[in-house]
C-alpha cells in the first residue's frame, strides 16, 4: 500500500508540473525528428551526402574507348551516371576556379575536389595506342582529411577510376591518383575540427544558467525588492548580461587551454575567438530570458532550456556536418535552415579562426549573420521578459 501511495503522490506532483509532463512526452518525439533530419533523409540517394566538385583542365586529344574529344568530360559523365539502388551515387558539379572549390571544402559544402590535368586525354590516348612515355594520367583528389565525407567519397572514387582506366586505355595503371589536402588541414584530426563546436556548446549553456537565474530571482522576491529601489528593467537585465559575459570570457580561455593541453593547435587570434563567443553568448542569454518568461519554477526553466539547447546545438553543424537542405541563394551563398541558428555561424567562425587562422576580414558573412541573429534574439528576450515578469511589480 505504501508503494501505491508513493506512486500516487509522485504522479500527482508530476501532473502539477505541466511543463515537465509535456517535455517528457514530446521531447523523445522531437529527438526522433532531429535524427531523421540528420541521418534519415536518404530518399535522394547517396548523392545528397557525396558531393563532388570537378575542375576539368583537360585539353582533349581523342581518346580511344572513351569520349572522342575529351576524356575528362567522359569521366565526369561516368560519375554522373553512377547509381546505387536506382538513385544517383554522386552529386557532381563542375567548377572553374580551385580556390573557390577549396572554400567549399573547408565549409564542408562538398566532399572532395577532383582535378583533371590538361594532358589527361593525351596520356590515355598514348596508353591505348601502346605508346608508353613513362607518364601516367595524373588525377588529383583534394579534400579535408578530418571530414568523414571526404574519406568515404575518396574510397568510392577508387573503383570508378580503375573502371575508367580500363575503358579508356585498357590498363588500370594508366591513371595515377595524387592526394592533396586543403591548406591548413593536412595534419588536422577530428578533434582539431571539433574544438570549435565544443566551445560553442559550452557557451550555449548560458541559456540554461540565465533561465534558472531569472526564475529564482522572480520566485525569491528579488525582482520586487529591486523594483522598490527604483531600479529600471534595463539596468537589471544589463547587469545580469554583463555578469554572464564575464563568465563566458573566463570559460573560453579555459576550454581552449584544455584543448591545447590535449594537443590542439590554434592557428588564430584568441581575442577574435573570445569576441565571437561573446556575440554568440548574447543570443544564449536572450534565449534564457525567453525561457524564463514561460517558466514558473527552476525545474521548468531547466527542462525547457534543455529542450532549446538540443536543436540549437545539434541541428547547427557545430558538432557534426549536416545534410544539405538548400532553401534559396542570396548574394551567391546557399542559405539552409541551419543558417537561421546563431550556433551555425558561431561554430563556423571559430573553426575558421582556430583551424585556418582566419581574421575578422575573412569572416564578414559569419560575423554579420551572428550579430543580427544574436541582437534580434536578445532584444526579443528582453522585451518578453520585461512584459511577462517585470511589469508585474
Phi, psi and omega in degrees: 000320180298323179298317179294323178296317178297321179298313180297319179298315181297316179297320179298317180294321178296319180294330177290329177268079187298324180299320180296317180297315180300315181294322179297325182274323187271325187302316178302321179294320177297320180296321176299320178297320179298317180294326178296314179299322185281319190234346190262357185269080183249011182295339179266009179081180181294343181298339177295336184247331183259092181258122184243129173262141181232126173254100185265104179260005185298127180276345179086144179202010181075087186257123179295133177084356179235227178277144184290345183231331187212110180292331178299315179294325178295321179292320178298319179295324177299318179293320181290331180276348183295136181227157173223118183053043176079003180242150179303138180276323182237149168258102188258130177225130178275143180235159180256336185233131179291318180303318180296323178295322180292329175297317178297324178292319179299322183273007179060033176267355177213155183280313179199168178244129176257122179253116179260122186286167182295328184263018185302310180294319183296317181293317179294324176298317180294319178297318180295330180273000180082012179265112181252109180266005180091355181248140174257160176290125186262116173255132180249127176253121184246135178191179176261114189296340181280350185272124179300323182294330177293314180298318181293312181296321180298319180292323178293321184293333182306313180295322180290326177295318178295319179298316181291323178300319178294319180293317188278324186229355179079005182215132180296326185283005179286344180241129177248140183251128174251140180250129179231147179256147173301134181311130179093359183240356187303323181251016186274143178249174175302325180297314180301317183288332185272348183300319180302317178295323179294319177300315179297319179301317180296317179295326182299338180291352172299334176301311181292317182296314181297319181297310180297318181299313183289327177293318179296321178298321180291313182292327182281356179082007181297319181298320180296315181294321180293325179294331178293338178273009181065025174289128180281154180301320180300318182294320179296309183291327177294320178296317177297318180298315180297321179297317180288332175293321178296319177300318180295321180296332176278322184295317185298308178299325179295313180296314181294322179296319178295324177294320178297322178295335180267008175106003179289142180244112180269124183258002185238192185274128176295322180299320180292322178297315179297319179299316178299317180294322178294322176299314180293324180299330178298319178290323179296319177294318178301318177295324177297321177293323177297316179297315181297332180294335183246010183250134180266333183226163175302327178295318176301315181298317180297313183294313182292320178296322178296320178294328178286322184294326184300302178293328181301322183262311190279348175250025188242003183071013182282318185258334177203155182296141178258153178294154181289130177222068184296136176258310178196171179248131180227125180054039178078006182244132179283122181263129180241167180304326182295339182290350178267006175254129180297332179299325180302311184284326177295313180295317180297318181293314180296320179297319178298322181287309186288324185269316187253358179071028182292150176256179182300325180295338179272356187239031186301312182295312183299314182292321179295314180296318180295320179296314181296314181293316181295315179298317180297315180294318182295315180298318178298318178297317180297313182296316182290319179295320178298319182289320186271337184240313186288327183282358179283346185247000000 
